[in-house]
Amino acid sequence: MKNILVPIGSSENAVSNLQYAIDLAQEMDAYVYVISVFQELSKVGGLTKVNAIMKEDTVNRLDEVLSKVNKRDVTVISHPIKGGILESVNRVSKHVDIDLLVLSPRSNSIREEVYLGNVSGKILKGTNIPILIVPEGAVFEQPTSMLMAFKNGNFDKKKMLDPVRQYVKHFGTELHLLHVETPDSTDKMLEISKKLKKLKTTYTKAESGTTYQAVLAHYKDHNPDMLCVVRRKRGFFKKLWEKNVILKKEFFTTKPLLVLQVQE
C-alpha cells in the first residue's frame, strides 16, 4: 500500500479522518494525497471573481484541515481540484496508482440519522478503488481481527485481495472468513480461492437469505475490529448500494468498513 487518497469535505470529521489516514500511512510507509473540490461557475456575467473566491476558499479549507493534523513523517500532498467529487477522484486515480480511499461516512451531511452520506455514497458507487470507511472521530489502532463476509469465494482478480493481505501481513490481523450460501449460490461460488485460504485464520460457512443477514447473525460472535465486504453488481448491500444515502436504521457499524473492488 503506497498511495492513500483522502477527499476532504465540509464536515467537522475531516480532521480526524485525515489523521486516521496519516497514521495508517505511517505504518504502511505510504503517501497521502488530500483533495478538496470546488465547482467553477460560468464565466459569463462577471463570475470570474466569484470563481477565484471559491478556489481560494477551497485552498483555505485544505490549509485549515492540514494545520490541525500531525503529519508525523508522512508525505502529505494536497490539491484543490475543480469539478465534481466523483470526477475528481477518478481523475486523480488515472495519474496516481491509488491503493486505498479513506472516507468519512458523512463528508458533508449533518443529519444524525445518516450512516453513509450522499457524497461518500456517490464515491463508493462510482469508483472501483478499495475504500476504507472510517467511523466519525475514530483514532487509528492496529486491528487485531477482521471479519470478511462474502458470497462468492472466487477471488482470482489481480490485486483484489491486496488491502486484506496488507492488514494480515503488516499488522498480523486475524482474518475470519464468513462464506455465505444463499438460495441462488452456485457450486462455483461455494469454492474458495487459494489466495484467500492462505490469509484466513478461521472459516465459517453460513446459510442465509442474504450476506447482510449473515453478517448481522455472526458479527457478535467474532466482535472484529474491522468489517470487510466486497463490491458486487449483485451482492452485499445490493439494495442499499442502489442509492447514495444509507440511513443508520438500514446499516450501521462503529468499526472501520473495508470495501474491496467489484467482484464479477
C-alpha positions in Angstrom: 0.0 0.0 0.0 1.8 3.0 -1.3 -0.8 5.7 -2.1 -3.8 6.7 0.0 -6.3 9.2 -1.2 -8.4 11.3 1.2 -11.2 13.6 -0.1 -11.9 16.5 2.3 -15.5 17.6 2.7 -17.1 20.2 4.9 -17.8 18.1 7.9 -16.1 18.6 11.3 -14.9 15.0 11.0 -12.5 15.9 8.2 -9.6 16.4 10.6 -10.0 13.1 12.5 -10.5 11.2 9.2 -7.3 12.7 7.7 -5.4 12.0 10.9 -6.5 8.3 10.7 -5.3 8.1 7.1 -1.9 9.7 8.1 -1.5 7.3 11.0 -2.3 4.3 8.7 0.1 5.7 6.1 2.9 6.0 8.6 2.5 2.3 9.5 2.4 1.3 5.8 5.1 3.7 4.7 2.7 5.3 2.2 2.0 8.7 0.7 -1.2 10.6 1.5 -3.0 12.6 -1.2 -5.6 15.1 0.0 -8.1 16.7 -2.3 -10.9 19.2 -1.9 -13.2 20.0 -4.8 -14.9 23.2 -5.9 -17.4 23.9 -8.7 -16.5 26.6 -11.1 -19.5 28.7 -12.3 -20.0 30.0 -15.8 -17.6 32.9 -16.5 -20.4 34.7 -18.3 -21.8 37.7 -16.4 -18.7 38.6 -14.5 -18.4 35.5 -12.3 -14.7 35.2 -12.8 -14.1 36.8 -9.4 -16.6 34.5 -7.8 -14.8 31.5 -9.2 -11.5 32.9 -7.8 -13.1 33.3 -4.4 -14.4 29.7 -4.5 -11.0 28.3 -5.3 -9.4 30.5 -2.5 -12.0 29.2 0.0 -11.2 25.6 -1.0 -7.4 26.2 -0.6 -8.1 27.8 2.8 -10.2 24.8 3.8 -7.4 22.4 2.9 -4.9 24.6 4.8 -7.1 24.7 7.9 -7.6 20.9 8.0 -3.9 20.2 7.4 -2.9 22.7 10.1 -4.9 20.6 12.7 -3.3 17.2 12.0 0.0 15.7 13.0 1.7 14.7 9.7 4.3 12.7 11.6 6.9 11.7 9.0 4.4 11.1 6.2 4.5 12.8 2.9 1.1 14.6 2.5 0.3 16.1 -0.8 -2.8 18.4 -1.1 -4.6 19.8 -4.1 -7.8 21.8 -4.7 -9.5 20.3 -7.7 -12.1 21.9 -10.0 -15.1 19.7 -10.8 -17.4 17.2 -9.1 -16.1 14.9 -6.4 -16.5 11.7 -8.4 -14.9 13.1 -11.5 -12.0 14.4 -9.3 -11.4 11.1 -7.6 -11.3 9.3 -10.9 -9.1 11.9 -12.4 -6.5 11.6 -9.6 -6.6 7.8 -9.8 -5.6 8.0 -13.5 -2.4 9.8 -12.6 -1.6 8.2 -9.3 -2.0 4.5 -8.6 -4.3 4.8 -5.6 -4.3 1.8 -3.3 -6.9 2.9 -0.9 -9.5 5.7 -0.5 -10.2 6.7 3.1 -13.6 8.2 3.6 -15.7 9.6 6.3 -19.2 8.2 6.3 -20.7 11.7 6.2 -18.4 14.1 4.2 -21.0 16.8 4.2 -24.2 15.6 5.7 -25.0 16.6 9.3 -28.1 14.5 9.7 -27.6 12.2 12.7 -29.8 9.5 11.2 -27.5 9.1 8.2 -24.7 6.5 8.2 -23.4 7.0 4.7 -23.9 10.5 3.3 -24.6 11.4 -0.4 -21.0 12.3 -1.2 -19.4 9.3 0.3 -22.1 7.0 -1.1 -21.6 8.5 -4.6 -17.8 7.8 -4.4 -18.4 4.3 -3.2 -20.8 3.6 -6.1 -18.9 5.4 -8.8 -15.3 4.2 -8.3 -13.6 0.8 -8.2 -10.9 1.7 -5.8 -10.7 -0.1 -2.4 -12.4 2.1 0.2 -12.0 2.3 3.9 -14.9 4.0 5.6 -13.7 5.3 8.9 -16.2 5.9 11.8 -16.5 9.5 12.8 -13.9 10.6 15.3 -12.1 7.2 15.2 -8.4 7.0 16.2 -6.2 4.6 14.3 -5.3 1.4 16.1 -3.7 -1.7 14.7 -6.6 -4.1 14.0 -6.3 -7.5 15.7 -9.2 -9.0 13.8 -11.2 -8.6 10.6 -14.5 -10.2 9.7 -14.7 -10.7 5.9 -18.1 -11.6 4.6 -18.6 -12.8 1.0 -20.9 -14.9 -1.1 -18.6 -15.8 -4.0 -15.4 -17.4 -2.8 -13.6 -16.9 -6.1 -11.0 -14.0 -5.7 -8.9 -14.6 -8.8 -8.9 -11.0 -9.9 -5.5 -9.5 -9.7 -4.8 -7.3 -6.7 -8.4 -7.7 -5.4 -7.2 -9.1 -2.0 -4.3 -6.7 -1.7 -5.8 -4.5 1.1 -6.7 -7.5 3.1 -3.3 -9.1 2.5 -1.6 -5.8 3.7 -3.5 -5.9 7.0 -2.8 -9.6 7.6 0.9 -9.4 6.8 1.7 -6.0 8.2 -0.3 -5.9 11.4 -0.8 -9.7 11.9 -4.6 -9.1 11.8 -6.6 -12.3 12.2 -8.9 -12.8 9.2 -12.2 -14.5 10.0 -14.0 -15.6 6.8 -17.8 -15.7 6.6 -18.8 -17.6 3.5 -22.5 -17.1 2.9 -24.5 -19.6 1.0 -27.8 -18.1 -0.3 -30.6 -19.7 -2.3 -29.0 -18.5 -5.5 -25.4 -19.6 -4.8 -23.8 -21.8 -7.3 -21.3 -24.6 -6.8 -18.6 -22.4 -8.3 -19.4 -19.6 -5.8 -19.0 -22.1 -2.9 -15.4 -22.7 -3.8 -12.6 -20.6 -2.2 -9.6 -19.2 -4.0 -6.2 -20.5 -2.8 -5.1 -16.8 -2.3 -7.8 -16.3 0.3 -7.2 -19.6 2.0 -3.6 -18.6 2.7 -4.7 -15.5 4.5 -7.5 -16.9 6.7 -7.4 -17.5 10.4 -10.9 -19.1 10.7 -13.5 -20.1 8.2 -17.3 -20.2 8.8 -19.9 -21.2 6.2 -23.4 -19.9 6.9 -26.7 -20.4 5.1 -28.8 -17.2 4.9 -31.2 -15.3 2.7 -28.6 -12.6 2.1 -25.0 -11.9 3.0 -26.2 -8.9 5.0 -28.4 -11.1 7.2 -25.5 -13.5 7.8 -23.2 -10.6 8.9 -25.9 -9.5 11.4 -26.1 -13.0 12.8 -22.4 -13.7 13.1 -21.0 -10.2 13.9 -21.1 -10.5 17.7 -19.6 -14.0 17.6 -16.4 -12.6 16.2 -16.5 -9.0 17.6 -14.0 -7.8 14.9 -12.0 -4.6 14.8 -12.9 -4.3 11.1 -15.5 -5.4 8.8 -14.7 -6.3 5.1 -17.2 -6.7 2.3 -17.0 -6.9 -1.4 -18.4 -4.7 -4.1 -20.5 -6.9 -6.4 -23.0 -6.0 -9.1 -25.4 -8.2 -7.2 -24.4 -9.0 -3.6 -23.8 -7.4 -0.2 -25.8 -4.2 0.3 -27.5 -4.8 -3.1 -30.5 -2.7 -2.2 -28.5 -0.2 -0.2 -26.0 0.4 -3.0 -28.9 1.5 -5.3 -28.9 4.8 -3.5 -26.2 7.1 -2.3 -27.6 7.9 1.2 -27.8 5.0 3.7 -29.6 5.6 7.0 -28.4 4.1 10.3 -31.6 2.1 10.6 -30.6 0.4 7.3 -27.0 -0.3 8.2 -24.6 1.0 10.8 -21.2 -0.1 12.2 -18.9 1.6 14.7 -16.0 -0.3 13.2 -13.9 0.6 10.0 -15.6 -0.8 6.9 -13.2 -2.0 4.2 -14.9 -2.3 0.8 -13.0 -4.3 -1.9 -13.1 -3.9 -5.6 -16.0 -5.2 -7.7 -16.2 -8.9 -7.9 -17.6 -10.1 -11.2 
